[in-house]
Amino acid sequence: MTNKIIDLRSDTVTKPSTEMLDKMFHAPLGDDVFGEDPSVNALQDFAVEMFGMEAALFCSSGTQTNQIGIKLHTQPADEVICDALSHVYLYEGGGIAANSGASVRLIQSERGLFTAEQVLQNINDDNVHFPHSSLVCIENTVNKGGGACWDYSELKAIKAVCTKNNLAFHLDGARLFNALVAKGESAKAYGELFDTISICLSKGLGAPVGSLLLGTKDHIYKAKRIRKAMGGGMRQAGIIAAAGLYALQNNIERLAEDHQKAKQVEQVLRNLSWVESIQPAETNILILKIRAHLEMSVLLNHLAAEGIKAISMGKHLMRFVFHLDQSMEDIVKLCEVLEGMKF
Ligand SMILES: *Cc1c(COP(=O)(O)O)cnc(C)c1O
């Protein structure tokens, strides 16, 4: 038995591999605020090609790329339409209000997947009483929806509603590659649909830092100024961008392994007395509900004593996230520990 910690708290906890560190160590560098870092430029160009979009901007985090995206598409007092479970609303420190001065219209849905009809119902009439609806944000995969993936046909229907009503369409694609791998879809299909896309390199792709914002040349020109104003202009950022490029070139296909791990653990959890219910494993996230009489902290402490870290995701909800730093042996051990838990 190893005493390695099995960390299921997030896919952000991964460390760069030896190969990735080697790319970082040897990355050609320059000052990216002058636009002169060859490694940052290579990463941005690679993403542009991959999504078939005009331009990309390397930023420090997915929160930053989402917040810049939202600011590009709104004026103060506008309204952003998004799901009640969405990261842009729940987990970005109130950034929509602070950075864009916009209000938020929340849609209630199953697992963060709303419909074009719901979008239509939440667009305000053009009337001085109402905030001006200017943007729809969706998240794929949906983190708080247990890694749920959108149907591309529904996204196309939402895009049609956006076009007809003059709304911008932003994708929080922190885990977009998990959705692409799970559904056999292409990055270009998403590039066609959205005005701006945020992708994270530091989630399941395994880079230590960084996200990209993709959009038109005009959007990215403006985004650079907003990034600077937010204090996000980085100098020899190629040292981290090189890791991001390695991640995009090497770590996408393997996400299927993480989805397999989630499915394997889901099967085990379905038969356990302390589990009330579990959301179907679509990608690399599992959200399970523990029975109402149980204390979350007791279960988490029990797991911690076995070297397994997980987190609570709201009342009675526990989240497991699978990633490239967990081996198949780790998953076998995890299943044994879960099966041995009697509550
Ligand atoms: C992680 C995440 C982000 C960005 O988070 P950062 O920690 O700021 O990089 C955005 N959206 C979703 C859905 C996420 O899971």
The ligand as an SDF file (V2000), in Angstrom:
LIG
                    3D

 15 15  0  0  0  0  0  0  0  0999 V2000
  -12.4270   26.6650  -12.6430 C   0  0  0  0  0  0  0  0  0  0  0  0
  -13.5290   27.2820  -13.3750 C   0  0  0  0  0  0  0  0  0  0  0  0
  -13.4130   28.5820  -13.8960 C   0  0  0  0  0  0  0  0  0  0  0  0
  -12.1880   29.4480  -13.7200 C   0  0  0  0  0  0  0  0  0  0  0  0
  -11.6150   29.3680  -12.5060 O   0  0  0  0  0  0  0  0  0  0  0  0
  -10.1640   29.9540  -12.1660 P   0  0  0  0  0  0  0  0  0  0  0  0
   -9.8480   29.2600  -10.9130 O   0  0  0  0  0  0  0  0  0  0  0  0
  -10.3270   31.4130  -12.0400 O   0  0  0  0  0  0  0  0  0  0  0  0
   -9.2440   29.6050  -13.3010 O   0  0  0  0  0  0  0  0  0  0  0  0
  -14.4690   29.0830  -14.6130 C   0  0  0  0  0  0  0  0  0  0  0  0
  -15.5630   28.3540  -14.8230 N   0  0  0  0  0  0  0  0  0  0  0  0
  -15.7080   27.1080  -14.3600 C   0  0  0  0  0  0  0  0  0  0  0  0
  -16.9450   26.3460  -14.6710 C   0  0  0  0  0  0  0  0  0  0  0  0
  -14.7000   26.5240  -13.6100 C   0  0  0  0  0  0  0  0  0  0  0  0
  -14.8570   25.2820  -13.1400 O   0  0  0  0  0  0  0  0  0  0  0  0
  1  2  1  0
  2  3  1  0
  2 14  2  0
  3  4  1  0
  3 10  2  0
  4  5  1  0
  5  6  1  0
  6  7  2  0
  6  8  1  0
  6  9  1  0
 10 11  1  0
 11 12  2  0
 12 13  1  0
 12 14  1  0
 14 15  1  0
M  END
$$$$
